[in-house]
């Protein structure tokens, strides 16, 4: 498995309108991509920052992962996403090492990427996402 870069930081937000207004006010940044990901029960807004991105996540269902996160922890950093060269190989390698995965098979994510999450119990409490562009 080869980590190519930190692709983005995922930030749970109560609402995208508020997050977008804050990014405009603080940094004169506008979202360059807004997308709903029904499988994850979220709506996302991406803000480019150099070679990485900030992804703000708004829950579309209180029972979805971001909805539950917001109730439990409130707004803030939700995950770190690493772009990998081969997500299938990465997941296979991690599972072979006995690493606990949230996703034992990659699934669809924003931007048409394939993604898989590593359980935070394996990473010192940080939810980590692996992502590969199609």
C-alpha positions in Angstrom: 0.0 0.0 0.0 1.3 3.4 -0.9 -0.1 6.5 0.8 0.0 9.3 -1.9 -1.1 12.3 0.2 -3.5 13.5 2.8 -6.5 14.0 0.5 -8.8 15.8 3.0 -9.8 16.4 6.5 -13.5 15.6 7.1 -15.3 18.1 9.5 -18.7 17.4 10.9 -20.9 20.5 10.7 -24.5 21.2 11.9 -25.1 22.8 8.5 -23.3 23.5 5.2 -24.7 27.0 4.8 -23.1 28.0 8.1 -19.8 26.3 7.3 -19.6 27.8 3.8 -20.3 31.3 5.3 -17.6 30.8 7.9 -15.0 29.7 5.3 -15.9 32.7 3.1 -15.6 35.1 6.1 -12.4 33.7 7.5 -10.4 32.8 4.4 -12.3 34.1 1.4 -12.7 30.5 0.3 -15.7 29.1 -1.7 -16.6 25.5 -2.0 -15.4 24.1 -5.3 -17.6 21.0 -5.1 -20.9 20.2 -3.3 -22.3 16.7 -3.4 -24.8 14.5 -1.6 -23.7 11.0 -0.8 -26.9 9.1 0.0 -25.1 5.9 1.0 -23.4 7.9 3.8 -26.5 10.0 4.6 -24.5 13.2 4.1 -24.2 16.3 2.0 -20.6 17.5 1.6 -18.9 20.7 0.6 -15.2 20.7 -0.4 -12.8 23.6 0.0 -9.4 23.4 -1.7 -6.4 24.2 0.5 -3.1 23.7 -1.4 -2.9 20.1 -2.4 -5.4 19.0 0.2 -9.1 19.8 0.9 -11.4 20.5 3.8 -14.6 18.5 3.5 -17.5 19.7 5.6 -20.2 17.1 6.2 -23.8 17.8 7.0 -26.0 14.9 8.1 -29.1 14.3 6.0 -30.4 11.7 8.5 -30.0 11.9 12.3 -29.4 8.1 12.3 -26.5 8.4 9.8 -22.9 8.4 10.9 -22.5 12.2 10.9 -25.8 12.7 12.6 -24.7 10.3 15.4 -21.3 11.9 15.6 -22.7 15.4 16.0 -25.0 14.2 18.9 -22.1 12.4 20.6 -19.2 14.8 20.0 -20.6 18.0 18.4 -19.1 19.7 15.4 -15.4 19.2 14.6 -12.9 17.0 12.9 -14.5 13.7 12.0 -11.8 11.9 9.9 -8.5 12.1 8.1 -8.5 10.8 4.5 -5.4 9.3 2.9 -5.3 8.9 -0.9 -3.9 5.5 -1.8 -2.7 4.1 -5.1 -4.7 0.8 -4.9 -7.5 0.7 -2.4 -8.3 -3.0 -2.9 -4.7 -3.9 -2.1 -4.6 -1.6 0.8 -7.7 -3.1 2.4 -6.5 -6.6 1.7 -3.1 -5.8 3.3 -4.7 -4.3 6.4 -7.1 -7.2 6.9 -4.2 -9.6 6.5 -2.5 -7.8 9.4 -5.6 -8.2 11.5 -6.5 -4.5 11.4 -10.1 -3.9 12.3 -11.9 -2.1 9.4 -15.2 -0.4 9.3 -15.3 -1.3 5.6 -13.9 -4.7 4.7 -14.7 -3.9 1.0 -14.3 -0.4 -0.5 -17.5 1.5 -1.2 -18.6 4.6 -3.1 -17.7 8.0 -1.7 -17.8 11.6 -2.9 -16.1 12.6 -6.2 -16.7 9.1 -7.5 -13.9 7.8 -5.3 -13.8 4.4 -3.7 -13.4 4.6 0.0 -12.8 2.4 3.1 -12.6 3.4 6.8 -10.2 2.0 9.4 -11.7 1.7 12.8 -10.5 4.4 15.2 -9.6 1.7 17.8 -6.7 0.8 15.5 -5.4 4.3 15.0 -5.3 5.8 18.5 -8.8 7.2 18.3 -8.7 8.9 14.9 -11.1 7.7 12.2 -9.0 7.2 9.0 -10.4 6.9 5.5 -8.6 5.5 2.5 -9.6 6.8 -0.8 -8.8 6.1 -4.5 -9.9 8.1 -7.4 -11.6 6.1 -10.2 
